[in-house]
Amino acid sequence: MRKELQRMTLRQLQVFRSLCANLSYSRTAEEMALTQPAVSLQMRQLEELVGQPLFEYVGRKLYLTDAANSLLAASGDIFNRLEILDMQLSALQGTLHGELRLAVASSIQYLTPHLLAAFRQRYPQVSFRLEVSTRSEVIRRLRDNLDDVVLMGMVPADRALDFFPFLNNPVIAVAAPDHPLVGRQKLNLAELESHMVLLREVGSGVRKACDEFFQQKRVHLQQMMQMGSGETVVQSAIAGLGIGLVSAHSASAWLRNGQLARLDFTDLPLFRSWCAVHARGKRLSPVAEAFLSFLREERALVKRLAEPFG
């Protein structure tokens, strides 16, 4: 390793990472409690150690150079390792603290806070950073290694991932209480062919599961509306636009208050599983390891927490 790189300080890297995020010397100075000349000096010194410019102006906008992008990735590894070290030292003292970075598919967003609250009862010094995203965005976050753990259904088979199922995720059919199919028993799936059906967007986990299911059952939907979220499917069904196919977790509150009714199709619910996922070979923090152990070992508690959403 070049000796110059060994003289970089953590403070310089902290200021550098703030400038990368803000792309503004003045905002970085405010965030880091420094003067703007002090930020400029720190960056000049860092550029001397790196031996290349880190930033450049095009017009009036600040851009990262290739050297800055490489340093940003390396500095992220450094601070992640320090965070893990902090957690490991705490574990040696008999406590666990640190931050769990979690991304979840949108249809499990209502249950997730209850899982985190139960986990935090055991480890009160743990904090969370939670991102709720579409399936495609969750997959992108997995690829870019942005989170410790991801909760999703239908784990992509074409990626190097470790995962395990921890909870059933039933997909059900719902409609407004005055829909003509409400109250009828043992409906055949073919009934859907003569009604408007509300589905998630192509690429979502629920949509993918439904498309494969209908293909298997040889059901050919004639009228469909595509919605961008499970909540939009629910609200559209409440408004009387059609029959919504949605995760039971997304519809539970409106089923309880009577704004939605569950339709009695003989082949539904369609059962999928929620899975806890991370990149294969990823170095997990003690907090992430503890959370995965919680999901594995506390199946009865997780199921009980999910009952109001099922």
WOGI-V230326 format. One record per residue. N is the residue number from 1. RES is the residue in three letters. PSI is psi in whole degrees, -180 to 180 (NA if undefined). OMEGA is omega as a letter, one per 30 degrees, with the letter a starting at -180 (NA if undefined). Layout:
{{N & RES & PSI & OMEGA} {N & RES & PSI & OMEGA}}
This chain:
{{1 & MET & 140 & l} {2 & ARG & 139 & a} {3 & LYS & -32 & a} {4 & GLU & -39 & a} {5 & LEU & -30 & l} {6 & GLN & -13 & a} {7 & ARG & -2 & l} {8 & MET & 143 & l} {9 & THR & 158 & l} {10 & LEU & -35 & l} {11 & ARG & -42 & l} {12 & GLN & -42 & a} {13 & LEU & -36 & l} {14 & GLN & -45 & l} {15 & VAL & -42 & l} {16 & PHE & -46 & a} {17 & ARG & -37 & l} {18 & SER & -42 & l} {19 & LEU & -37 & l} {20 & CYS & -38 & a} {21 & ALA & -40 & a} {22 & ASN & -28 & a} {23 & LEU & 38 & a} {24 & SER & 125 & l} {25 & TYR & -37 & a} {26 & SER & -44 & l} {27 & ARG & -37 & l} {28 & THR & -42 & l} {29 & ALA & -43 & l} {30 & GLU & -44 & a} {31 & GLU & -39 & a} {32 & MET & 5 & l} {33 & ALA & 46 & l} {34 & LEU & 167 & l} {35 & THR & 160 & l} {36 & GLN & -41 & l} {37 & PRO & -32 & l} {38 & ALA & -38 & l} {39 & VAL & -45 & l} {40 & SER & -41 & l} {41 & LEU & -44 & l} {42 & GLN & -42 & a} {43 & MET & -36 & l} {44 & ARG & -42 & l} {45 & GLN & -39 & l} {46 & LEU & -39 & l} {47 & GLU & -36 & l} {48 & GLU & -39 & l} {49 & LEU & -39 & l} {50 & VAL & -33 & l} {51 & GLY & 11 & l} {52 & GLN & 154 & l} {53 & PRO & 144 & a} {54 & LEU & -26 & a} {55 & PHE & 154 & l} {56 & GLU & 148 & l} {57 & TYR & 132 & l} {58 & VAL & 112 & a} {59 & GLY & -124 & l} {60 & ARG & 13 & a} {61 & LYS & 140 & a} {62 & LEU & 133 & l} {63 & TYR & 151 & l} {64 & LEU & 140 & l} {65 & THR & 174 & l} {66 & ASP & -38 & l} {67 & ALA & -39 & l} {68 & ALA & -41 & l} {69 & ASN & -39 & l} {70 & SER & -43 & l} {71 & LEU & -36 & l} {72 & LEU & -44 & l} {73 & ALA & -44 & a} {74 & ALA & -41 & a} {75 & SER & -33 & l} {76 & GLY & -42 & l} {77 & ASP & -42 & a} {78 & ILE & -49 & a} {79 & PHE & -32 & l} {80 & ASN & -42 & l} {81 & ARG & -37 & l} {82 & LEU & -37 & l} {83 & GLU & -42 & l} {84 & ILE & -41 & l} {85 & LEU & -44 & l} {86 & ASP & -43 & l} {87 & MET & -42 & a} {88 & GLN & -40 & l} {89 & LEU & -38 & l} {90 & SER & -41 & l} {91 & ALA & -37 & l} {92 & LEU & -27 & l} {93 & GLN & 4 & l} {94 & GLY & 10 & l} {95 & THR & 166 & l} {96 & LEU & 122 & l} {97 & HIS & 161 & a} {98 & GLY & -175 & a} {99 & GLU & 134 & l} {100 & LEU & 120 & l} {101 & ARG & 115 & a} {102 & LEU & 132 & l} {103 & ALA & 139 & a} {104 & VAL & 149 & l} {105 & ALA & 149 & a} {106 & SER & -31 & a} {107 & SER & -6 & l} {108 & ILE & 11 & a} {109 & GLN & -29 & a} {110 & TYR & -34 & a} {111 & LEU & -34 & a} {112 & THR & -46 & l} {113 & PRO & -32 & l} {114 & HIS & -37 & l} {115 & LEU & -44 & a} {116 & LEU & -38 & l} {117 & ALA & -41 & l} {118 & ALA & -40 & l} {119 & PHE & -39 & a} {120 & ARG & -23 & l} {121 & GLN & -32 & l} {122 & ARG & -33 & a} {123 & TYR & 78 & a} {124 & PRO & -13 & a} {125 & GLN & 5 & l} {126 & VAL & 141 & l} {127 & SER & 171 & a} {128 & PHE & 147 & l} {129 & ARG & 111 & a} {130 & LEU & 129 & l} {131 & GLU & 127 & l} {132 & VAL & 124 & a} {133 & SER & 167 & l} {134 & THR & 167 & l} {135 & ARG & -45 & a} {136 & SER & -37 & l} {137 & GLU & -39 & l} {138 & VAL & -42 & l} {139 & ILE & -39 & l} {140 & ARG & -40 & l} {141 & ARG & -36 & l} {142 & LEU & -45 & a} {143 & ARG & -40 & a} {144 & ASP & 3 & l} {145 & ASN & 48 & a} {146 & LEU & -14 & a} {147 & ASP & 161 & l} {148 & ASP & -46 & a} {149 & VAL & 147 & l} {150 & VAL & 138 & l} {151 & LEU & 121 & a} {152 & MET & 167 & l} {153 & GLY & 166 & l} {154 & MET & 71 & a} {155 & VAL & 131 & a} {156 & PRO & 135 & a} {157 & ALA & -10 & a} {158 & ASP & 18 & a} {159 & ARG & 155 & l} {160 & ALA & 92 & a} {161 & LEU & 146 & l} {162 & ASP & 137 & a} {163 & PHE & 163 & l} {164 & PHE & 144 & l} {165 & PRO & 141 & l} {166 & PHE & -8 & a} {167 & LEU & 138 & l} {168 & ASN & 145 & l} {169 & ASN & 87 & a} {170 & PRO & 137 & l} {171 & VAL & 126 & a} {172 & ILE & 167 & l} {173 & ALA & 130 & a} {174 & VAL & 158 & l} {175 & ALA & 168 & l} {176 & ALA & 149 & a} {177 & PRO & -23 & a} {178 & ASP & 10 & l} {179 & HIS & 142 & a} {180 & PRO & -20 & l} {181 & LEU & -10 & a} {182 & VAL & 132 & l} {183 & GLY & -18 & l} {184 & ARG & 144 & a} {185 & GLN & 152 & l} {186 & LYS & 53 & l} {187 & LEU & 142 & l} {188 & ASN & 143 & a} {189 & LEU & -28 & a} {190 & ALA & -21 & l} {191 & GLU & -28 & a} {192 & LEU & -23 & a} {193 & GLU & -19 & a} {194 & SER & 14 & l} {195 & HIS & 158 & l} {196 & MET & 129 & a} {197 & VAL & 132 & a} {198 & LEU & 123 & a} {199 & LEU & 156 & l} {200 & ARG & 168 & a} {201 & GLU & 155 & l} {202 & VAL & 133 & a} {203 & GLY & -22 & l} {204 & SER & 157 & a} {205 & GLY & -44 & a} {206 & VAL & -42 & a} {207 & ARG & -44 & l} {208 & LYS & -44 & l} {209 & ALA & -42 & a} {210 & CYS & -44 & a} {211 & ASP & -45 & l} {212 & GLU & -38 & a} {213 & PHE & -47 & a} {214 & PHE & -35 & l} {215 & GLN & -42 & l} {216 & GLN & -39 & a} {217 & LYS & -1 & a} {218 & ARG & 43 & l} {219 & VAL & 128 & a} {220 & HIS & 101 & a} {221 & LEU & 135 & a} {222 & GLN & -30 & a} {223 & GLN & 121 & a} {224 & MET & 146 & l} {225 & MET & 136 & a} {226 & GLN & 131 & a} {227 & MET & 151 & a} {228 & GLY & -3 & l} {229 & SER & 160 & l} {230 & GLY & -36 & l} {231 & GLU & -37 & l} {232 & THR & -38 & l} {233 & VAL & -46 & a} {234 & VAL & -50 & a} {235 & GLN & -34 & l} {236 & SER & -38 & l} {237 & ALA & -42 & l} {238 & ILE & -39 & a} {239 & ALA & -9 & l} {240 & GLY & 18 & a} {241 & LEU & -21 & a} {242 & GLY & -163 & l} {243 & ILE & 124 & a} {244 & GLY & 134 & l} {245 & LEU & 115 & a} {246 & VAL & 156 & l} {247 & SER & 136 & l} {248 & ALA & -30 & l} {249 & HIS & -34 & a} {250 & SER & -27 & a} {251 & ALA & -6 & a} {252 & SER & -45 & a} {253 & ALA & -39 & a} {254 & TRP & -25 & l} {255 & LEU & -39 & a} {256 & ARG & -38 & a} {257 & ASN & 2 & l} {258 & GLY & 3 & l} {259 & GLN & -19 & l} {260 & LEU & 155 & l} {261 & ALA & 145 & l} {262 & ARG & 131 & a} {263 & LEU & 142 & a} {264 & ASP & 75 & l} {265 & PHE & 136 & a} {266 & THR & -30 & a} {267 & ASP & 7 & l} {268 & LEU & 154 & g} {269 & PRO & 157 & l} {270 & LEU & 117 & a} {271 & PHE & 127 & l} {272 & ARG & -179 & l} {273 & SER & 142 & l} {274 & TRP & 139 & a} {275 & CYS & 146 & l} {276 & ALA & 127 & a} {277 & VAL & 144 & l} {278 & HIS & 163 & a} {279 & ALA & 138 & l} {280 & ARG & 132 & a} {281 & GLY & -1 & a} {282 & LYS & 137 & l} {283 & ARG & 105 & a} {284 & LEU & 142 & l} {285 & SER & 161 & l} {286 & PRO & -36 & l} {287 & VAL & -43 & l} {288 & ALA & -42 & l} {289 & GLU & -43 & a} {290 & ALA & -38 & l} {291 & PHE & -42 & l} {292 & LEU & -40 & l} {293 & SER & -39 & l} {294 & PHE & -46 & a} {295 & LEU & -37 & a} {296 & ARG & -45 & a} {297 & GLU & -17 & a} {298 & GLU & 48 & a} {299 & ARG & -40 & a} {300 & ALA & -42 & l} {301 & LEU & -45 & l} {302 & VAL & -43 & l} {303 & LYS & -40 & l} {304 & ARG & -40 & l} {305 & LEU & -32 & a} {306 & ALA & -15 & a} {307 & GLU & -42 & l} {308 & PRO & -16 & a} {309 & PHE & 1 & a} {310 & GLY & NA & NA}}
